Every structure is written in structure tokens, then in C-alpha cells.
Amino acid sequence: MSTILVTGGTGTLGRHVTELLRADGHEVRVLSRRSRPYAVDLVEGTGLGAALAGVDTVVHCASAPRGDDRAARNLVEQARRAGVGHLVYISIVGVDRVPLGYYRTKLAVERLIEESGLGWTVLRATQFHELVLAVLRRSARLPVVLVPAVCDQPVEVREVAARLAELAAGPPAGRVADLGGPRVRTFQELARAYLRATGKRRPVVGVPLFGSVYRALRAGGHLTPRHADGRGTFEDFLSERFGAD
């Protein structure tokens, strides 16, 4: 079995990846800002070399709205020095089609990894159920639930983690097939499912959006209907979270 370092290993995705890899017998190092003994701020890079010493594979799950590109540059540079053989990166479906600043940064990180000289694998996934839930919770604070008049394809985070763990245990595979949730849904449908699960009564209104980002979203740039390979639905997620039927 190999030694695998998981960045963001205490986060929404990374903790599941860590659990699966350990259950499979791998030695796993968890890297995050506060996780000892590998408490490293990737943007600063201090202590990263020691964390990577003797590591065979890195699964890069750490992500933030700012500093992702700098963190990735530090990680790639130090991984090369440490002789890491495989870098696995989780990206987002649509980073090359939706002109959102964060998506552009994720695309730049993909390209950095591809040109790094390391063995690499990149998986793009659609939005996690947790993100959709966070959006709907905020919207449901108002008497009327206002949601963007676009579709989404939320995916179960544990299914993404399982795919990443599988990829990390294998050889570098380049850009692999996207992973999307089982159904493309309107945000109005998702909002109504949330209201049913939480016992709330609110009218739901889809709000038309404008600008280049929202044109790309309305066109489905963030969706992957041909790779609707996830099985867990948003209703399954809500049932587990809230005990809904």
C-alpha cells in the first residue's frame, strides 16, 4: 500500500476521501491549516516539504475562493522536489465554460497540474448537495424563496470521494470522465424539496438572471447530463439530514 497525502483532509470532501483510503489500507497524511502533525497553510507553503517527504500520491481537495492558484503552485513545486509520482485534483464541471472568477482559477490550476511534469489525474464534479442546501437555507429565511432560474445537477459528496479514492489508488489517468448527480433539476424543484423536508411553507419564485455568468449557467455550462453517474438524489440527502420521507 502507498503513502497518500490528502490536502483539505478535514473538509467536506477530504474527510471522506481520507476515511476510504485508510479503510483500504493506505497510510494517509491529512494536511490542513490546523491538522497536526501536518498543519500547513498551502498559500504560504511553510512546512509543506516535510509533509510531502516519502509521499507517493497527493489528493488535492483543499480549495478556497482566494489563493487556490498560489497554493497549487506551492504544492506542485514541493511535490516535484519530493518525488511524488501522482497528483490527483478535484475540479468542477464547467470551469472551462462558465466565466466565474473562481472557476477560472480552478481551470488555471488544472493547466498548472497538467504542465507540472508530475503524473496527474483530474476529476471534475458537479456541485455537492451541501452547497445547494446552503444556498436554499439562506433563501428560505425570507417570506418568499427566491432562487436563480437555472438548473443544477447536485451530486453526493461520498460518491465523489469514492471515485477520488479509486483514482488515487491507481496510476495517473489524465483528465477522467466528469461525475455528475443523477438528475438535472431546476432550482425551484430543489427548493420545494428542501421546504418539504424541513416542514416549511413558502412560495418559490425563480428569478431570471443576467450577465455572462448566468447566460452560461442557463445554457447548462455547469452540467454534465451525459455523465449523470451519481446515484444519491437531493431527496436522499435531505432524508438523511432531516429525516424526511
Beta strands, then each sheet from edge to edge (+ up, - down):
strand 1: 3-7
strand 2: 27-31
strand 3: 57-60
strand 4: 86-92
strand 5: 119-125
strand 6: 145-148
strand 7: 151-152
strand 8: 174-175
strand 9: 185-186
strand 10: 204-207
sheet 1: 2+ 1+ 3+ 4+ 5+ 8+
sheet 2: 6+ 10+
sheet 3: 7+ 9-
end
